[in-house]
Amino acid sequence: MKPMIHIATVHWQDATWVDIQCRYFAKCLGNTAYRLYAFLNGIDPQPHRGKFAYISTEPIVAHITKLNLLADEICRVGHPEDIIIFIDGDAFPIENFVPFVTEQLKIFPLVAIQRLENEGDPQPHPCFCATTIKFWQEIQGDWSKGPKWRTNTGIMRSDTGGVLWEKLTRTGIAWKPILRSNTVNLHPLWFGVYGDLIYHHGAAFRTPYCSVDIALARKCWWRRLILDIADIRAISRLRGGWFQNAAYSFVMKPTITKTLADSRMILAEIQSNENFYLRFVSNG
């Protein structure tokens, strides 16, 4: 018997991507047996009951916690040889990834997008990650941030997948990275095609700025000064994070405005043209 594929995804306060994601899974996975498991926060689950094997609407904010809880549910109901796919709510396949994942999992225990374009992030990222239930349980899989690494600009930071990265590194377990394959970029990180298999829109559920945007902003002396002040821990604690968020939003406003406009344009293309992604992988 072929292993079942269990797909874990998270949607936040916006149902726009639920049908998009489900449509592309149906289109690209063909006759492959798969089940969808989701957190639908701030979204009425009733119209989507038939699309998912499992839905949670628990009022949990932390994305990391939701991913780990979905993995727990999949491990509870699945077989050790079954495959777990973690995928962001604004990501979906553009081709059938099953042959690639199946072959790579014969060589590596884990296959995942690695976003080197995000200031050199080294960790597996859950915008798309595949492994087996058996391996996830063996390493006590965890999407928490945890350990930090040094970015391309010399800043120490962590992000989702930090603990997983540290576990793989410490034990010397090699994993298969899937890298960005864009030849055309509207943004260095958002609107990404990976391995010509997966599209990740990026930041569809939050304010769209990232480490790359911050690094570019810091090249301007007055923007760097505001960000440095906002990052002083004493100020952040005193203001409860409000001052820091306001400062970053002010400095990043031009970038945010452009990204939101680009996002609306691409979303319209996604909804009207299944070959929208070709604009990112060819110059034609």
DARA-V497317 format. One record per backbone hydrogen bond with DSSP energy under -0.5 kcal/mol. NH is the residue of the N-H (numbers start at 1). CO is the residue of the C=O. E is the energy in kcal/mol with one decimal. If there is no record, write none. Layout:
BEGIN
NH/CO/E ; NH/CO/E
END
This chain:
BEGIN
5/33/-1.6 ; 6/4/-0.6 ; 6/83/-3.2 ; 7/5/-0.5 ; 7/35/-3.3 ; 8/6/-0.6 ; 8/85/-3.5 ; 9/37/-2.5 ; 10/87/-0.5 ; 11/39/-2.8 ; 13/41/-3.9 ; 18/15/-1.3 ; 19/15/-0.8 ; 20/16/-0.8 ; 21/17/-2.8 ; 22/18/-2.4 ; 23/19/-2.5 ; 24/20/-2.0 ; 25/21/-2.1 ; 26/22/-2.3 ; 27/23/-2.2 ; 28/24/-2.6 ; 29/25/-2.5 ; 30/26/-0.6 ; 32/29/-2.7 ; 34/32/-0.6 ; 35/5/-2.4 ; 37/7/-3.1 ; 38/54/-2.4 ; 39/9/-1.6 ; 40/38/-0.5 ; 40/56/-2.5 ; 41/11/-2.1 ; 43/40/-0.8 ; 48/45/-1.7 ; 49/46/-1.2 ; 51/48/-1.7 ; 52/48/-0.7 ; 52/49/-0.8 ; 53/36/-2.7 ; 54/36/-1.3 ; 56/38/-2.4 ; 60/58/-2.8 ; 66/62/-1.7 ; 67/63/-2.2 ; 68/64/-2.3 ; 69/65/-2.3 ; 70/66/-2.3 ; 71/67/-2.2 ; 72/68/-2.0 ; 73/69/-2.0 ; 74/70/-2.4 ; 75/71/-2.7 ; 76/72/-1.7 ; 77/73/-1.7 ; 78/74/-2.4 ; 82/79/-2.1 ; 83/4/-2.4 ; 84/131/-3.1 ; 85/6/-3.2 ; 85/83/-0.5 ; 86/84/-0.5 ; 86/129/-3.0 ; 87/8/-2.4 ; 88/127/-0.7 ; 89/10/-0.8 ; 91/88/-1.7 ; 92/199/-2.1 ; 94/197/-3.1 ; 95/197/-1.4 ; 97/95/-0.7 ; 101/97/-2.9 ; 102/98/-3.0 ; 103/99/-2.1 ; 104/100/-2.6 ; 105/101/-2.4 ; 106/103/-1.0 ; 107/104/-1.4 ; 108/104/-3.6 ; 109/174/-0.7 ; 111/130/-2.9 ; 112/176/-2.4 ; 113/125/-0.7 ; 113/128/-2.6 ; 114/178/-2.1 ; 116/114/-1.4 ; 118/115/-2.0 ; 119/117/-1.3 ; 120/116/-2.2 ; 121/115/-0.8 ; 121/118/-0.7 ; 125/113/-2.3 ; 128/125/-1.5 ; 129/86/-2.1 ; 130/111/-3.8 ; 131/84/-2.0 ; 132/109/-0.6 ; 133/82/-2.2 ; 134/80/-2.6 ; 136/132/-2.5 ; 137/133/-2.2 ; 138/134/-2.2 ; 139/135/-2.3 ; 140/137/-0.8 ; 141/136/-3.2 ; 149/157/-2.7 ; 151/149/-0.5 ; 151/155/-3.0 ; 152/119/-1.5 ; 154/151/-2.0 ; 157/149/-2.5 ; 161/143/-1.7 ; 162/159/-1.9 ; 163/144/-2.4 ; 164/142/-0.6 ; 165/161/-2.7 ; 166/162/-2.3 ; 167/163/-2.3 ; 168/164/-2.3 ; 169/165/-2.6 ; 170/166/-2.9 ; 171/167/-1.8 ; 172/169/-1.0 ; 173/168/-2.2 ; 174/172/-0.7 ; 176/110/-2.6 ; 177/175/-0.7 ; 178/112/-2.5 ; 179/177/-0.5 ; 181/193/-3.5 ; 182/193/-0.6 ; 183/280/-3.0 ; 184/280/-2.0 ; 191/201/-2.5 ; 192/200/-2.5 ; 194/198/-2.9 ; 195/179/-2.2 ; 195/193/-0.5 ; 197/194/-2.4 ; 198/194/-1.9 ; 199/92/-2.8 ; 200/192/-3.0 ; 201/90/-2.5 ; 206/203/-1.0 ; 209/207/-1.7 ; 214/210/-2.3 ; 215/211/-2.6 ; 216/212/-2.1 ; 217/213/-2.4 ; 218/214/-2.2 ; 219/216/-1.2 ; 220/217/-1.7 ; 221/219/-0.5 ; 224/220/-2.8 ; 225/221/-2.1 ; 226/222/-1.9 ; 227/223/-2.4 ; 228/224/-2.5 ; 229/225/-2.2 ; 230/226/-2.5 ; 231/227/-1.6 ; 232/229/-1.3 ; 235/232/-0.5 ; 236/232/-2.2 ; 237/233/-2.8 ; 238/234/-2.2 ; 239/235/-2.5 ; 240/236/-0.6 ; 240/237/-0.6 ; 241/236/-1.8 ; 242/239/-1.6 ; 245/241/-2.5 ; 246/242/-2.5 ; 247/243/-2.7 ; 248/244/-2.4 ; 249/245/-2.4 ; 250/246/-2.1 ; 251/247/-2.4 ; 252/248/-2.6 ; 253/250/-0.9 ; 256/252/-2.9 ; 257/253/-2.7 ; 258/254/-2.0 ; 259/255/-2.6 ; 260/256/-2.6 ; 261/257/-1.8 ; 262/258/-2.6 ; 263/259/-2.8 ; 264/260/-2.2 ; 265/261/-1.9 ; 266/262/-2.6 ; 267/263/-2.6 ; 268/264/-1.9 ; 269/265/-1.6 ; 270/266/-2.8 ; 271/267/-2.1 ; 272/268/-0.9 ; 272/269/-0.6 ; 273/269/-2.7 ; 276/273/-1.6 ; 278/275/-1.8 ; 279/276/-1.6 ; 280/277/-2.0 ; 281/277/-0.6 ; 281/278/-0.6 ; 282/278/-0.7
END
